[in-house]
Amino acid sequence: MREIRFRGKRKDNGEWVYGYLIGNDVIVGDIVEFNDEYFNTEFWYKVDPETVGQYTGLHDRNGREIYEGDIISTDLDRPFNIVVFRNGAFMFQCHDNGKDYYDYMFSVDEESDRWEYGEVIGNIYEHPHLLK
C-alpha cells in the first residue's frame, strides 16, 4: 500500500516539511499515532497552502521521492514533465514541442517503486525557470 504523506514550505522559515496534512495549511511531522500522547503542537508547522503536494509513492531513477509539483527531466522527446494530481490519479503534465497534454505515471514494473525514465530536477515553487 502506498504511503500517504505531504510536503509544504513552512511559513515561518521557508523550509520544506514532510508529514501528514491537517486542514489546508498545517503539516504535522513525526507523528506515529494520532492520539493524545502524540498530539503536541510542537510538531505542527504552518505551511504555504500553495506549496502543499502529496507524495506519489514513486521514486525517480536516483531513488528520490516524487511529489506533486516536482519537475521531472526525461529520456523521452520532451524536456520536462510536471507532476500533478488530476482526475483521481497522479499524472505528468507533458510539454512536447509546444503541445501540452497529460500522461499517467506508472512504475517500471509491479515490483518497483521507481520511475526509471527521468529524475527530479526541481519543483514549480522554487525552480520556475526550469519551465522555460
C-alpha positions, 0 to 999 in steps of 0.5 A, a space after each residue: 500500500 502506498 504511503 500517504 504523506 505531504 510536503 509544504 514550505 513552512 511559513 515561518 522559515 521557508 523550509 520544506 516539511 514532510 508529514 501528514 496534512 491537517 486542514 489546508 495549511 498545517 503539516 504535522 511531522 513525526 507523528 506515529 499515532 494520532 492520539 493524545 500522547 502524540 498530539 503536541 503542537 510542537 510538531 505542527 508547522 504552518 505551511 504555504 497552502 500553495 506549496 502543499 503536494 502529496 507524495 506519489 509513492 514513486 521514486 525517480 531513477 536516483 531513488 528520490 521521492 516524487 511529489 506533486 509539483 516536482 519537475 521531472 527531466 526525461 529520456 523521452 522527446 520532451 524536456 520536462 514533465 510536471 507532476 500533478 494530481 488530476 482526475 483521481 490519479 497522479 499524472 505528468 503534465 507533458 510539454 512536447 514541442 509546444 503541445 501540452 497534454 497529460 500522461 499517467 505515471 506508472 512504475 517500471 514494473 509491479 515490483 518497483 517503486 521507481 520511475 526509471 525514465 527521468 529524475 527530479 530536477 526541481 519543483 514549480 515553487 522554487 525552480 520556475 525557470 526550469 519551465 522555460 
